[in-house]
Amino acid sequence: MGESTVTPLEGRDQALPQAVTAGTRRRLARLRSPRRPRLWFEILLVAVSYWVYSLVRNAVPEQRSEALRNTDWIWRAEHMFGMAVEESVNHAVNSVTWLIVSMNYYYATLHFIVTLVVLVWLYRSHPGRYAAARLVLFATTAVALVGYYLYPLAPPRLMPRGGFIDTVMVHQTWGSMASGDLKHMSNQYAAMPSMHIGWSLWCGVTVFALARLPWVRVLGLLYPMATLVVIVATANHFWLDAVGGLLCLVFGFTVSRLWYGALPYALPRTVPDTRRDDEADEAARRRRRRRSHKAPAGSSPLGTPDDSVAVPTPGGPDGVRRPGGSPDGRAAIRTDGRTGG
């Protein structure tokens, strides 16, 4: 019989961790590569993520006394440096009814609408950059939750002696969930950092970096600036809350850069659809498993029961086997060089 190769047990034990490590690296590399997003998954992910964000944000203890102390500290610090402009802006804009009412609705609605519109636009027009840009938004929001927990802060409109005007209450407009009958559905002391600024900056940077029309890019720049005026004029935030939102966005871009190896806007605009390749690989693996299960026991890789090679031998006219093991008396040829018989 021919010589057989036996793999030592030690060699197999050493090869197994290497194979597992290589497989893990390949899977990790695929996860870190931009892929075409799936619509149903993205809708579910955004919905669940916002639900979890709202749940966690509102579950943070409303530490009223500490939040008011932090508010007083920020207000005194701004006065010390001559940058306490929030009260002046609040009173000036409140004197123009149509303007402040418009800002109330702006604060309540555009925060969500514009962000969703930019996400849909990225999904449709920039699928290769979508996942990385979405990661920026998610990481920005996640670190903001840490800020709400570690640094409770009351908005200016809740300062007992601040002199600020709660514009939603005064003008009886449907607006912020932080005022009126809706205030019980939202944590009133989660003003730092401002996600109105964090999300609007994400939208503005994304539109400015990727839009082709100049006027659309200008709108991208104006949107976070207008949002800053709105959050101050409606007395929902200090301008330092906007700085906190900016820092959260920087953190989000850092996370995305470390994971994907580049900023979202430097990635390819489109990516090939790898789902068909994955399905083809899975089908090939199933075929290999079926073949291995159907192979007879003791068969060699070539499909023959042993190491002999079948040589066709013509039989005699009467079909009687002749001496020597074959119908015509010739010996069977074996692969090990010996003759049968």
FENWO-V343332 format. One line per field, one symbol per residue. ss: DSSP state (A for helix, B for strand, O for the rest). burial: b if it has 9 or more other ideal C-beta (glycine too) atoms within 8 Angstrom, else e. A space follows every 50 residues. Layout:
BEGIN
ss=???
burial=???
END
This chain:
BEGIN
ss=OOOOOOOOAAAAAAAAAAAAAAAAAAAAAAAOOOOOOOAAAAAAAAAAAA AAAAAAAAAOOOOAAAAAAAAAAAAAAAAAOOOOOAAAAAAAAAOOAAAA AAAAAAAAAAAAAAAAAAAAAAAAAOAAAAAAAAAAAAAAAAAAAAAAAA OOBOOAAAOOOOOOOOAAAAAOOOOOOOOAAAAAAOOOOBOOOOAAAAAA AAAAAAAAAAOOOAAAAAAAAAAAAAAAAAAAAOOOOOAAAAAAAAAAAA AAAAAAAAAAOOOAAAOOOOOOOOAAAAAAAAAAAAAAAAAAAAOOOOOO OOOOOOOOOOOOOOOOOOOOOBOOOBOOOOOOBOOOOOBOO
burial=eeeeeeeeeeebeeeeeeeeeeeeeeeeebeeebebbeeeebeeebeebe eebeebbbebebeeeebbebbbebbeebeeeeeebbbebbbebbeeeeeb bebbbbbbeebeebbbebbebbbeebbbbbbbbbbbbbbbbebbbebbee ebbbbbbbbeebebbbbbeebebebbebbbebbeebbbbbbbbbbbbbbb bbbbbbbbebbeeeebbebbbbbbebbbbbbbbbbbbbbbbbbbbbbbbe bbbebbbebbeebbbebeeebeebeeeeeeeeeeeeeeeeeeeeeeeeee eeebeebeeeeebeeeeeeeebeeebbbeebbebeeeeeee
END
